[in-house]
Amino acid sequence: MKIKDEAVKINISIKRSMFEKIDNYADELGMNRSAFVSMCCAQYINAQEGIIKVQNMIDLMKNLNSKIELTESDKEQIKQLDSFVKLANESLKG
């Protein structure tokens, strides 16, 4: 049985400049304000969850390295993934 994910009204306070940016972007995308804010929140949450999954993969690879000898290519991939996670976290902080 699928549960309906119904909309819930919320009341938030934001700076006027942000409010105007939200309205402008929503208008450009042909969306109403609520749909735009909901989409932005979903994208942010999905990005955070993606970063967590990549970090978990890095941790698994590092744990594997303690059990078997990884190739230089594997070690380089771990470094690249670490860099990606750091960059992604910085960009999401704004």
mmCIF file of the C-alpha atoms, coordinates in Angstrom:
data_MODEL
# 
_entry.id   MODEL 
# 
loop_
_atom_site.group_PDB 
_atom_site.id 
_atom_site.type_symbol 
_atom_site.label_atom_id 
_atom_site.label_alt_id 
_atom_site.label_comp_id 
_atom_site.label_asym_id 
_atom_site.label_entity_id 
_atom_site.label_seq_id 
_atom_site.pdbx_PDB_ins_code 
_atom_site.Cartn_x 
_atom_site.Cartn_y 
_atom_site.Cartn_z 
_atom_site.occupancy 
_atom_site.B_iso_or_equiv 
_atom_site.pdbx_formal_charge 
_atom_site.auth_seq_id 
_atom_site.auth_comp_id 
_atom_site.auth_asym_id 
_atom_site.auth_atom_id 
_atom_site.pdbx_PDB_model_num 
ATOM 1  C CA . MET A 1 1  ? 0.000  0.000  0.000   1.00 0.00 ? 1  MET A CA 1 
ATOM 2  C CA . LYS A 1 2  ? 1.434  3.362  -1.046  1.00 0.00 ? 2  LYS A CA 1 
ATOM 3  C CA . ILE A 1 3  ? 0.997  6.260  1.375   1.00 0.00 ? 3  ILE A CA 1 
ATOM 4  C CA . LYS A 1 4  ? 0.130  9.582  -0.221  1.00 0.00 ? 4  LYS A CA 1 
ATOM 5  C CA . ASP A 1 5  ? 2.792  12.222 0.402   1.00 0.00 ? 5  ASP A CA 1 
ATOM 6  C CA . GLU A 1 6  ? 0.553  15.230 0.878   1.00 0.00 ? 6  GLU A CA 1 
ATOM 7  C CA . ALA A 1 7  ? 1.677  18.847 0.945   1.00 0.00 ? 7  ALA A CA 1 
ATOM 8  C CA . VAL A 1 8  ? 2.030  20.550 4.310   1.00 0.00 ? 8  VAL A CA 1 
ATOM 9  C CA . LYS A 1 9  ? 1.857  24.309 4.803   1.00 0.00 ? 9  LYS A CA 1 
ATOM 10 C CA . ILE A 1 10 ? 4.784  25.929 6.582   1.00 0.00 ? 10 ILE A CA 1 
ATOM 11 C CA . ASN A 1 11 ? 5.573  29.436 7.728   1.00 0.00 ? 11 ASN A CA 1 
ATOM 12 C CA . ILE A 1 12 ? 9.180  30.609 7.398   1.00 0.00 ? 12 ILE A CA 1 
ATOM 13 C CA . SER A 1 13 ? 11.027 33.898 7.765   1.00 0.00 ? 13 SER A CA 1 
ATOM 14 C CA . ILE A 1 14 ? 13.701 34.861 5.244   1.00 0.00 ? 14 ILE A CA 1 
ATOM 15 C CA . LYS A 1 15 ? 15.384 38.061 4.165   1.00 0.00 ? 15 LYS A CA 1 
ATOM 16 C CA . ARG A 1 16 ? 13.495 40.121 1.607   1.00 0.00 ? 16 ARG A CA 1 
ATOM 17 C CA . SER A 1 17 ? 16.374 39.828 -0.875  1.00 0.00 ? 17 SER A CA 1 
ATOM 18 C CA . MET A 1 18 ? 16.157 36.022 -0.738  1.00 0.00 ? 18 MET A CA 1 
ATOM 19 C CA . PHE A 1 19 ? 12.379 36.155 -1.066  1.00 0.00 ? 19 PHE A CA 1 
ATOM 20 C CA . GLU A 1 20 ? 12.749 38.219 -4.241  1.00 0.00 ? 20 GLU A CA 1 
ATOM 21 C CA . LYS A 1 21 ? 15.367 35.856 -5.657  1.00 0.00 ? 21 LYS A CA 1 
ATOM 22 C CA . ILE A 1 22 ? 13.077 32.894 -4.981  1.00 0.00 ? 22 ILE A CA 1 
ATOM 23 C CA . ASP A 1 23 ? 10.205 34.594 -6.782  1.00 0.00 ? 23 ASP A CA 1 
ATOM 24 C CA . ASN A 1 24 ? 12.424 35.543 -9.730  1.00 0.00 ? 24 ASN A CA 1 
ATOM 25 C CA . TYR A 1 25 ? 13.824 32.029 -10.153 1.00 0.00 ? 25 TYR A CA 1 
ATOM 26 C CA . ALA A 1 26 ? 10.405 30.455 -9.709  1.00 0.00 ? 26 ALA A CA 1 
ATOM 27 C CA . ASP A 1 27 ? 8.964  32.761 -12.385 1.00 0.00 ? 27 ASP A CA 1 
ATOM 28 C CA . GLU A 1 28 ? 11.836 31.964 -14.761 1.00 0.00 ? 28 GLU A CA 1 
ATOM 29 C CA . LEU A 1 29 ? 11.146 28.244 -14.332 1.00 0.00 ? 29 LEU A CA 1 
ATOM 30 C CA . GLY A 1 30 ? 7.371  28.646 -14.624 1.00 0.00 ? 30 GLY A CA 1 
ATOM 31 C CA . MET A 1 31 ? 6.847  27.418 -11.074 1.00 0.00 ? 31 MET A CA 1 
ATOM 32 C CA . ASN A 1 32 ? 5.047  28.816 -8.090  1.00 0.00 ? 32 ASN A CA 1 
ATOM 33 C CA . ARG A 1 33 ? 7.071  29.769 -5.021  1.00 0.00 ? 33 ARG A CA 1 
ATOM 34 C CA . SER A 1 34 ? 6.092  26.690 -3.018  1.00 0.00 ? 34 SER A CA 1 
ATOM 35 C CA . ALA A 1 35 ? 7.066  24.293 -5.793  1.00 0.00 ? 35 ALA A CA 1 
ATOM 36 C CA . PHE A 1 36 ? 10.399 26.070 -6.264  1.00 0.00 ? 36 PHE A CA 1 
ATOM 37 C CA . VAL A 1 37 ? 11.284 26.046 -2.543  1.00 0.00 ? 37 VAL A CA 1 
ATOM 38 C CA . SER A 1 38 ? 10.237 22.398 -2.290  1.00 0.00 ? 38 SER A CA 1 
ATOM 39 C CA . MET A 1 39 ? 12.407 21.515 -5.321  1.00 0.00 ? 39 MET A CA 1 
ATOM 40 C CA . CYS A 1 40 ? 15.408 23.365 -3.850  1.00 0.00 ? 40 CYS A CA 1 
ATOM 41 C CA . CYS A 1 41 ? 15.041 21.577 -0.525  1.00 0.00 ? 41 CYS A CA 1 
ATOM 42 C CA . ALA A 1 42 ? 14.756 18.194 -2.256  1.00 0.00 ? 42 ALA A CA 1 
ATOM 43 C CA . GLN A 1 43 ? 17.865 18.885 -4.356  1.00 0.00 ? 43 GLN A CA 1 
ATOM 44 C CA . TYR A 1 44 ? 19.857 19.939 -1.296  1.00 0.00 ? 44 TYR A CA 1 
ATOM 45 C CA . ILE A 1 45 ? 18.795 16.863 0.666   1.00 0.00 ? 45 ILE A CA 1 
ATOM 46 C CA . ASN A 1 46 ? 19.544 14.566 -2.285  1.00 0.00 ? 46 ASN A CA 1 
ATOM 47 C CA . ALA A 1 47 ? 22.997 16.134 -2.649  1.00 0.00 ? 47 ALA A CA 1 
ATOM 48 C CA . GLN A 1 48 ? 23.721 15.634 1.060   1.00 0.00 ? 48 GLN A CA 1 
ATOM 49 C CA . GLU A 1 49 ? 22.586 12.014 0.895   1.00 0.00 ? 49 GLU A CA 1 
ATOM 50 C CA . GLY A 1 50 ? 24.755 11.476 -2.198  1.00 0.00 ? 50 GLY A CA 1 
ATOM 51 C CA . ILE A 1 51 ? 27.796 12.875 -0.410  1.00 0.00 ? 51 ILE A CA 1 
ATOM 52 C CA . ILE A 1 52 ? 27.153 10.551 2.530   1.00 0.00 ? 52 ILE A CA 1 
ATOM 53 C CA . LYS A 1 53 ? 27.013 7.577  0.147   1.00 0.00 ? 53 LYS A CA 1 
ATOM 54 C CA . VAL A 1 54 ? 30.300 8.587  -1.482  1.00 0.00 ? 54 VAL A CA 1 
ATOM 55 C CA . GLN A 1 55 ? 31.883 9.049  1.950   1.00 0.00 ? 55 GLN A CA 1 
ATOM 56 C CA . ASN A 1 56 ? 30.666 5.582  2.955   1.00 0.00 ? 56 ASN A CA 1 
ATOM 57 C CA . MET A 1 57 ? 32.213 4.162  -0.217  1.00 0.00 ? 57 MET A CA 1 
ATOM 58 C CA . ILE A 1 58 ? 35.519 5.880  0.602   1.00 0.00 ? 58 ILE A CA 1 
ATOM 59 C CA . ASP A 1 59 ? 35.430 4.450  4.130   1.00 0.00 ? 59 ASP A CA 1 
ATOM 60 C CA . LEU A 1 60 ? 34.760 0.958  2.745   1.00 0.00 ? 60 LEU A CA 1 
ATOM 61 C CA . MET A 1 61 ? 37.646 1.290  0.297   1.00 0.00 ? 61 MET A CA 1 
ATOM 62 C CA . LYS A 1 62 ? 39.988 2.456  3.065   1.00 0.00 ? 62 LYS A CA 1 
ATOM 63 C CA . ASN A 1 63 ? 38.843 -0.440 5.260   1.00 0.00 ? 63 ASN A CA 1 
ATOM 64 C CA . LEU A 1 64 ? 39.487 -2.819 2.382   1.00 0.00 ? 64 LEU A CA 1 
ATOM 65 C CA . ASN A 1 65 ? 42.973 -1.355 2.018   1.00 0.00 ? 65 ASN A CA 1 
ATOM 66 C CA . SER A 1 66 ? 43.718 -2.406 5.597   1.00 0.00 ? 66 SER A CA 1 
ATOM 67 C CA . LYS A 1 67 ? 42.814 -5.998 4.692   1.00 0.00 ? 67 LYS A CA 1 
ATOM 68 C CA . ILE A 1 68 ? 44.358 -6.311 1.235   1.00 0.00 ? 68 ILE A CA 1 
ATOM 69 C CA . GLU A 1 69 ? 46.906 -4.330 -0.709  1.00 0.00 ? 69 GLU A CA 1 
ATOM 70 C CA . LEU A 1 70 ? 45.118 -1.914 -3.036  1.00 0.00 ? 70 LEU A CA 1 
ATOM 71 C CA . THR A 1 71 ? 46.633 -0.977 -6.366  1.00 0.00 ? 71 THR A CA 1 
ATOM 72 C CA . GLU A 1 72 ? 48.013 2.501  -6.945  1.00 0.00 ? 72 GLU A CA 1 
ATOM 73 C CA . SER A 1 73 ? 44.981 3.119  -9.150  1.00 0.00 ? 73 SER A CA 1 
ATOM 74 C CA . ASP A 1 74 ? 42.666 2.222  -6.269  1.00 0.00 ? 74 ASP A CA 1 
ATOM 75 C CA . LYS A 1 75 ? 44.561 4.539  -3.933  1.00 0.00 ? 75 LYS A CA 1 
ATOM 76 C CA . GLU A 1 76 ? 44.357 7.366  -6.480  1.00 0.00 ? 76 GLU A CA 1 
ATOM 77 C CA . GLN A 1 77 ? 40.605 6.818  -6.796  1.00 0.00 ? 77 GLN A CA 1 
ATOM 78 C CA . ILE A 1 78 ? 40.255 7.127  -3.014  1.00 0.00 ? 78 ILE A CA 1 
ATOM 79 C CA . LYS A 1 79 ? 42.160 10.436 -3.116  1.00 0.00 ? 79 LYS A CA 1 
ATOM 80 C CA . GLN A 1 80 ? 39.925 11.726 -5.921  1.00 0.00 ? 80 GLN A CA 1 
ATOM 81 C CA . LEU A 1 81 ? 36.766 10.702 -4.071  1.00 0.00 ? 81 LEU A CA 1 
ATOM 82 C CA . ASP A 1 82 ? 38.043 12.379 -0.888  1.00 0.00 ? 82 ASP A CA 1 
ATOM 83 C CA . SER A 1 83 ? 38.630 15.570 -2.895  1.00 0.00 ? 83 SER A CA 1 
ATOM 84 C CA . PHE A 1 84 ? 35.144 15.326 -4.373  1.00 0.00 ? 84 PHE A CA 1 
ATOM 85 C CA . VAL A 1 85 ? 33.531 15.007 -0.949  1.00 0.00 ? 85 VAL A CA 1 
ATOM 86 C CA . LYS A 1 86 ? 35.457 18.006 0.399   1.00 0.00 ? 86 LYS A CA 1 
ATOM 87 C CA . LEU A 1 87 ? 34.539 20.128 -2.628  1.00 0.00 ? 87 LEU A CA 1 
ATOM 88 C CA . ALA A 1 88 ? 30.888 19.066 -2.524  1.00 0.00 ? 88 ALA A CA 1 
ATOM 89 C CA . ASN A 1 89 ? 30.617 19.842 1.192   1.00 0.00 ? 89 ASN A CA 1 
ATOM 90 C CA . GLU A 1 90 ? 32.180 23.278 0.667   1.00 0.00 ? 90 GLU A CA 1 
ATOM 91 C CA . SER A 1 91 ? 29.849 24.110 -2.204  1.00 0.00 ? 91 SER A CA 1 
ATOM 92 C CA . LEU A 1 92 ? 26.765 23.056 -0.246  1.00 0.00 ? 92 LEU A CA 1 
ATOM 93 C CA . LYS A 1 93 ? 27.743 25.276 2.678   1.00 0.00 ? 93 LYS A CA 1 
ATOM 94 C CA . GLY A 1 94 ? 27.315 28.243 0.341   1.00 0.00 ? 94 GLY A CA 1 
# 
